[in-house]
Amino acid sequence: MDRRSFIKKAGVAGAGAAAATTLAAPAIAQSMPKVTWRCTSSFPKALDTIFGAAETMAKFVNEATDGNFQVQVFAAGEIVPGLQAADAASAGTVELAHTASYYYWGKDPTYALGTAIPFGLNYRQQNAWYYYGDGNKLMNEFYATQGLYGMPCGNTGAQMGGWFRKEINTVADMQGLKMRIGGMGGKIIEKVGVVPQQIAGGDIYPALEKGTIDATEWVGPYDDEKLGFNKVAQYYYYPGWWEGGPVLHTLANLDKWNELPKPYQAILETACRAANADMMANYDYKNPAALKRLVQGGAQLRPFSQEILEACYTAALETYDEINAQNATFKKIYDNQLAFKKDAYLWAQLTEYNFDTFMMIQQRAGKL
């Protein structure tokens, strides 16, 4: 190649590269604008696991965008009360809410399916249904009617059955019992004689201490210990049949979500997935030690009797039949989830169940 020809071509190529560089910067700037969103939580800061899931999500978003997309997290009561978080996001008061969808089931029972329904899916099954089944699609069709877009962002795993002032051995023992219980579990437990109360997390302890309520459920050992329920109620029951794998959501205002640049949408969804896994790992690490401390401090562990579980299961099925007959959206999602649940338990009873059962037998025999 002739030297002049090479220099000429190289100059053209260099100019093209420079032009491409100058064109790329505005394009990047347009896709990474400065955005600040507020996220109101349904939970107090003292509950570092549940409230912390929103902080984890926000941290990942902020870091992934080099601070261009900032999510500021506010505890329950700092902007709106905890049980109004989704309403604030829907109204556009804030862009995001970190909450449990079932808190709003009184507006529409379909909200309950977003978190957990009694005798529903466990943690792993929830993730499978949401991420690889129809869960996200179906729930977001519903959330869109409420002006929201939802992303799973946390899970506690199967919860404990709560704290009781007295032993509960039979269905008769539950008659007239005033119990704080969230979501649809309250409607179902009401059928067996309990008087359900919906109270935000920060207000439960004083109600139990004063005797305004006779029992409460919350989450599990780590969070329950933090809230001090063991100081005012002795009997700690299991399992929390109303919450086998409750999903927390980051709910975005739908209009704001649609306006958000696509890269930011992807980053926020990814951050929610990461926080979802992180929260479960956090609980699995902290609950065992907390349970030991509670028992050492005098908590009396008790299983719900088979009579109580069977009565509550029957009440749950009756409730779903009643809702299905009146609410087509609930029925569509419930039927889809139920079909998946049948297959999921067909599989789970083989390897996971038998492996875990064997290992638990070894633990009880002192061989671990």
C-alpha positions as CSV (number, residue, x, y, z in Angstrom):
1,M,0.0,0.0,0.0
2,D,1.2,3.5,-0.9
3,R,2.1,5.7,2.2
4,R,-0.1,8.6,1.2
5,S,-3.1,6.3,0.6
6,F,-2.5,4.6,4.0
7,I,-2.4,8.0,5.8
8,K,-5.5,9.2,4.0
9,K,-7.5,6.1,4.8
10,A,-6.3,6.1,8.4
11,G,-7.3,9.7,8.8
12,V,-10.8,9.0,7.6
13,A,-11.0,6.0,9.9
14,G,-9.8,8.1,12.8
15,A,-12.3,10.8,12.1
16,G,-15.1,8.2,12.0
17,A,-14.0,6.8,15.3
18,A,-13.9,10.2,16.8
19,A,-17.4,10.9,15.5
20,A,-18.7,7.7,16.9
21,T,-17.2,8.6,20.3
22,T,-18.8,12.0,20.3
23,L,-22.1,10.5,19.3
24,A,-22.0,7.8,21.9
25,A,-21.8,10.1,24.9
26,P,-25.2,11.8,24.5
27,A,-26.8,8.4,23.8
28,I,-25.4,7.0,27.1
29,A,-26.4,10.2,28.9
30,Q,-30.0,9.8,27.6
31,S,-30.2,6.2,28.8
32,M,-28.7,7.0,32.2
33,P,-30.4,10.2,33.3
34,K,-30.4,11.4,36.9
35,V,-33.5,9.9,38.6
36,T,-34.5,10.0,42.2
37,W,-37.4,7.8,43.5
38,R,-38.8,7.5,46.9
39,C,-39.8,4.1,48.3
40,T,-42.1,3.9,51.3
41,S,-42.0,0.7,53.4
42,S,-44.7,-1.0,55.3
43,F,-42.2,-1.9,58.0
44,P,-40.2,-0.2,60.8
45,K,-36.4,0.2,60.6
46,A,-36.1,-2.0,63.7
47,L,-37.0,-5.1,61.5
48,D,-33.7,-5.1,59.7
49,T,-34.6,-8.2,57.7
50,I,-37.9,-7.1,56.2
51,F,-37.2,-3.4,56.0
52,G,-33.7,-4.3,55.0
53,A,-34.9,-6.0,51.8
54,A,-35.9,-2.6,50.4
55,E,-32.5,-1.1,51.5
56,T,-30.8,-4.0,49.7
57,M,-32.8,-3.4,46.5
58,A,-32.0,0.4,46.7
59,K,-28.3,-0.3,47.2
60,F,-28.1,-2.5,44.2
61,V,-29.9,0.0,42.0
62,N,-27.8,2.9,43.1
63,E,-24.5,1.0,42.6
64,A,-25.5,-0.5,39.2
65,T,-26.2,3.0,37.8
66,D,-23.2,4.7,39.4
67,G,-25.6,6.8,41.5
68,N,-27.6,8.1,38.5
69,F,-30.8,6.2,39.6
70,Q,-31.2,6.8,43.3
71,V,-33.9,5.0,45.4
72,Q,-34.5,6.5,48.8
73,V,-36.2,4.2,51.3
74,F,-38.5,5.5,54.1
75,A,-39.8,3.5,57.0
76,A,-43.5,3.0,57.9
77,G,-44.9,6.3,59.2
78,E,-42.2,8.6,57.7
79,I,-44.3,9.4,54.7
80,V,-47.5,7.4,55.2
81,P,-48.6,4.7,57.7
82,G,-47.3,1.2,56.9
83,L,-50.6,-0.2,55.7
84,Q,-51.1,2.7,53.2
85,A,-47.8,2.1,51.3
86,A,-49.4,0.6,48.2
87,D,-52.0,3.3,48.2
88,A,-49.3,6.0,48.2
89,A,-47.5,4.3,45.2
90,S,-50.8,4.0,43.3
91,A,-51.7,7.6,43.9
92,G,-48.2,8.8,42.9
93,T,-47.4,10.2,46.3
94,V,-44.2,8.1,46.0
95,E,-42.9,6.1,43.1
96,L,-42.4,2.8,45.0
97,A,-43.8,0.9,47.9
98,H,-42.2,-2.1,49.6
99,T,-45.0,-4.0,51.1
100,A,-47.0,-7.2,51.4
101,S,-49.7,-7.2,48.8
102,Y,-52.1,-9.1,51.1
103,Y,-52.4,-6.1,53.4
104,Y,-54.9,-4.7,50.8
105,W,-57.0,-7.8,50.3
106,G,-60.0,-6.0,51.8
107,K,-60.1,-3.8,48.7
108,D,-59.9,-6.9,46.4
109,P,-59.1,-10.5,47.6
110,T,-56.9,-10.8,44.5
111,Y,-54.2,-8.8,46.4
112,A,-53.8,-11.8,48.8
113,L,-52.6,-14.0,46.0
114,G,-49.7,-11.7,45.5
115,T,-48.2,-12.5,48.9
116,A,-49.6,-15.7,50.2
117,I,-52.9,-17.4,50.8
118,P,-53.5,-20.0,53.6
119,F,-52.2,-23.4,52.7
120,G,-50.6,-21.9,49.5
121,L,-47.1,-22.1,48.0
122,N,-43.9,-22.3,49.9
123,Y,-40.9,-20.1,49.2
124,R,-39.3,-22.1,46.4
125,Q,-42.7,-22.8,44.8
126,Q,-43.5,-19.1,44.9
127,N,-40.3,-18.2,43.0
128,A,-40.9,-20.9,40.5
129,W,-44.5,-19.8,39.9
130,Y,-43.6,-16.1,39.7
131,Y,-40.4,-16.4,37.6
132,Y,-41.1,-19.4,35.3
133,G,-44.8,-19.9,35.6
134,D,-47.6,-17.3,35.1
135,G,-47.3,-15.6,38.5
136,N,-45.7,-12.3,37.4
137,K,-47.8,-12.0,34.3
138,L,-51.1,-12.7,36.1
139,M,-50.4,-10.6,39.1
140,N,-49.2,-7.6,37.0
141,E,-52.4,-7.8,34.9
142,F,-54.2,-7.3,38.2
143,Y,-51.8,-4.7,39.6
144,A,-52.2,-2.7,36.4
145,T,-55.9,-2.2,37.2
146,Q,-54.7,-0.7,40.5
147,G,-52.2,1.7,38.9
148,L,-49.2,-0.5,40.0
149,Y,-46.5,-2.7,38.6
150,G,-45.2,-5.4,41.0
151,M,-41.8,-7.1,41.4
152,P,-41.2,-9.8,44.1
153,C,-38.7,-8.4,46.6
154,G,-38.3,-10.6,49.6
155,N,-39.7,-13.7,51.3
156,T,-39.7,-14.9,54.9
157,G,-40.2,-18.6,54.1
158,A,-42.8,-20.6,56.1
159,Q,-43.7,-18.6,59.2
160,M,-44.4,-19.5,62.8
161,G,-48.0,-19.8,64.0
162,G,-47.7,-17.0,66.5
163,W,-47.7,-16.2,70.2
164,F,-50.6,-17.1,72.5
165,R,-51.3,-16.2,76.1
166,K,-52.8,-19.7,76.7
167,E,-52.5,-23.1,75.2
168,I,-54.6,-23.8,72.2
169,N,-55.3,-27.6,71.8
170,T,-58.7,-27.8,70.2
171,V,-60.9,-25.7,68.0
172,A,-63.1,-25.0,71.0
173,D,-60.1,-23.3,72.6
174,M,-60.1,-20.8,69.8
175,Q,-63.6,-19.5,70.3
176,G,-63.6,-15.7,70.8
177,L,-59.8,-15.4,70.8
178,K,-58.7,-12.0,69.6
179,M,-55.7,-12.5,67.3
180,R,-53.6,-10.1,65.2
181,I,-53.3,-11.8,61.9
182,G,-52.7,-10.3,58.5
183,G,-54.2,-11.0,55.1
184,M,-56.8,-13.6,54.2
185,G,-55.7,-15.7,57.1
186,G,-57.9,-13.6,59.3
187,K,-61.0,-14.3,57.2
188,I,-60.4,-18.0,57.4
189,I,-59.5,-18.3,61.0
190,E,-62.6,-16.3,61.7
191,K,-64.6,-19.3,60.5
192,V,-63.2,-21.4,63.4
193,G,-64.2,-18.8,66.0
194,V,-61.2,-16.4,66.2
195,V,-61.8,-12.7,66.1
196,P,-59.1,-11.4,63.7
197,Q,-57.4,-8.0,64.1
198,Q,-55.2,-6.3,61.5
199,I,-52.5,-4.2,63.2
200,A,-49.3,-2.9,61.7
201,G,-46.0,-4.4,63.0
202,G,-45.0,-1.5,65.2
203,D,-48.3,-1.5,67.1
204,I,-48.6,-5.2,67.9
205,Y,-46.6,-5.3,71.1
206,P,-48.5,-2.8,73.1
207,A,-51.8,-4.4,72.0
208,L,-50.6,-7.8,73.2
209,E,-49.2,-6.3,76.4
210,K,-52.4,-4.5,77.3
211,G,-54.6,-7.5,76.5
212,T,-56.3,-5.8,73.6
213,I,-55.5,-9.0,71.8
214,D,-54.9,-12.5,73.1
215,A,-52.5,-13.7,70.4
216,T,-50.5,-12.5,67.5
217,E,-48.6,-13.8,64.5
218,W,-45.8,-11.9,62.9
219,V,-43.0,-13.7,61.1
220,G,-40.6,-16.0,62.9
221,P,-38.0,-16.3,65.6
222,Y,-35.6,-13.5,64.6
223,D,-38.3,-10.8,64.0
224,D,-40.5,-11.9,66.8
225,E,-37.6,-11.7,69.3
226,K,-36.9,-8.2,68.1
227,L,-40.5,-7.2,68.7
228,G,-40.4,-8.8,72.2
229,F,-43.6,-10.9,71.9
230,N,-42.0,-13.6,74.2
231,K,-42.1,-11.1,77.1
232,V,-45.9,-10.9,77.0
233,A,-47.0,-14.3,75.7
234,Q,-45.6,-17.7,76.5
235,Y,-46.8,-20.2,74.0
236,Y,-45.2,-20.2,70.5
237,Y,-47.1,-22.2,67.9
238,Y,-46.2,-23.6,64.5
239,P,-46.6,-23.8,61.6
240,G,-48.0,-20.5,60.2
241,W,-50.3,-22.3,57.8
242,W,-51.6,-19.0,56.5
243,E,-48.1,-18.0,55.2
244,G,-46.1,-20.9,53.8
245,G,-44.0,-18.6,51.6
246,P,-45.1,-15.0,51.7
247,V,-43.8,-12.8,48.9
248,L,-43.0,-9.2,49.6
249,H,-43.3,-6.8,46.6
250,T,-41.8,-3.6,45.4
251,L,-44.8,-2.0,43.8
252,A,-44.1,0.8,41.4
253,N,-46.6,3.5,40.3
254,L,-47.5,2.3,36.9
255,D,-47.2,5.6,35.0
256,K,-43.8,6.3,36.6
257,W,-42.7,2.8,35.7
258,N,-43.7,3.2,32.1
259,E,-41.7,6.5,31.9
260,L,-38.6,4.9,33.4
261,P,-35.8,4.2,30.9
262,K,-35.6,0.6,29.9
263,P,-32.1,0.1,31.3
264,Y,-33.4,1.4,34.7
265,Q,-36.4,-0.9,34.5
266,A,-34.1,-3.9,34.0
267,I,-31.8,-2.8,36.8
268,L,-34.7,-2.3,39.2
269,E,-36.2,-5.7,38.4
270,T,-32.8,-7.4,38.8
271,A,-32.2,-5.6,42.1
272,C,-35.6,-6.9,43.4
273,R,-34.7,-10.4,42.4
274,A,-31.4,-10.1,44.2
275,A,-33.1,-8.7,47.3
276,N,-35.6,-11.5,47.2
277,A,-32.9,-14.2,47.4
278,D,-30.9,-12.2,50.0
279,M,-33.8,-11.8,52.4
280,M,-34.5,-15.5,52.5
281,A,-30.8,-16.3,53.1
282,N,-30.8,-13.7,55.9
283,Y,-33.7,-15.4,57.7
284,D,-32.3,-18.9,57.2
285,Y,-29.1,-17.8,58.9
286,K,-30.6,-15.8,61.8
287,N,-33.7,-17.8,62.7
288,P,-32.0,-20.8,64.2
289,A,-30.0,-18.8,66.8
290,A,-33.0,-16.7,67.6
291,L,-35.2,-19.7,68.2
292,K,-32.6,-21.1,70.7
293,R,-32.6,-17.8,72.6
294,L,-36.4,-17.7,72.8
295,V,-36.6,-21.2,74.1
296,Q,-33.8,-20.6,76.6
297,G,-35.8,-17.5,77.7
298,G,-38.9,-19.5,78.5
299,A,-40.9,-19.7,75.2
300,Q,-43.0,-22.9,75.0
301,L,-43.0,-24.4,71.5
302,R,-46.3,-26.0,70.6
303,P,-47.5,-27.5,67.3
304,F,-51.0,-26.7,66.2
305,S,-53.1,-29.9,66.7
306,Q,-54.2,-31.9,63.7
307,E,-57.8,-31.0,64.6
308,I,-57.0,-27.3,64.3
309,L,-55.1,-27.7,61.1
310,E,-57.8,-29.8,59.5
311,A,-60.6,-27.4,60.6
312,C,-58.6,-24.4,59.2
313,Y,-57.9,-26.2,55.9
314,T,-61.5,-27.0,55.4
315,A,-62.4,-23.3,56.2
316,A,-59.8,-22.2,53.6
317,L,-61.3,-24.3,50.9
318,E,-64.7,-23.1,51.7
319,T,-63.5,-19.5,51.5
320,Y,-61.8,-20.0,48.2
321,D,-65.0,-21.5,46.7
322,E,-67.0,-18.4,48.0
323,I,-64.5,-15.9,46.5
324,N,-64.2,-17.8,43.2
325,A,-67.9,-17.6,42.8
326,Q,-67.8,-13.8,43.1
327,N,-64.4,-12.7,41.7
328,A,-63.4,-13.9,38.2
329,T,-59.9,-12.3,38.5
330,F,-59.2,-14.1,41.8
331,K,-60.5,-17.4,40.3
332,K,-58.3,-17.1,37.2
333,I,-55.1,-16.6,39.3
334,Y,-56.1,-19.1,42.0
335,D,-56.8,-21.8,39.5
336,N,-53.5,-21.2,37.8
337,Q,-51.6,-21.3,41.1
338,L,-53.4,-24.4,42.3
339,A,-52.6,-26.3,39.2
340,F,-48.9,-25.5,39.7
341,K,-49.1,-26.4,43.4
342,K,-50.3,-29.9,42.6
343,D,-47.4,-30.6,40.4
344,A,-44.9,-28.9,42.7
345,Y,-45.9,-31.1,45.7
346,L,-45.8,-34.2,43.5
347,W,-42.1,-33.4,43.0
348,A,-41.3,-32.0,46.4
349,Q,-42.4,-35.1,48.3
350,L,-39.7,-37.2,46.6
351,T,-36.2,-35.8,47.0
352,E,-36.4,-32.7,49.1
353,Y,-38.8,-34.1,51.7
354,N,-37.1,-37.4,52.1
355,F,-33.6,-35.9,52.2
356,D,-34.6,-33.3,54.8
357,T,-36.5,-35.9,56.9
358,F,-33.6,-38.2,57.0
359,M,-31.2,-35.4,58.1
360,M,-33.6,-34.3,60.8
361,I,-33.7,-37.8,62.1
362,Q,-29.9,-37.7,62.3
363,Q,-30.1,-34.4,64.2
364,R,-32.5,-35.8,66.7
365,A,-30.3,-38.8,67.2
366,G,-27.4,-36.5,68.0
367,K,-25.4,-37.6,64.9
368,L,-25.1,-34.1,63.3
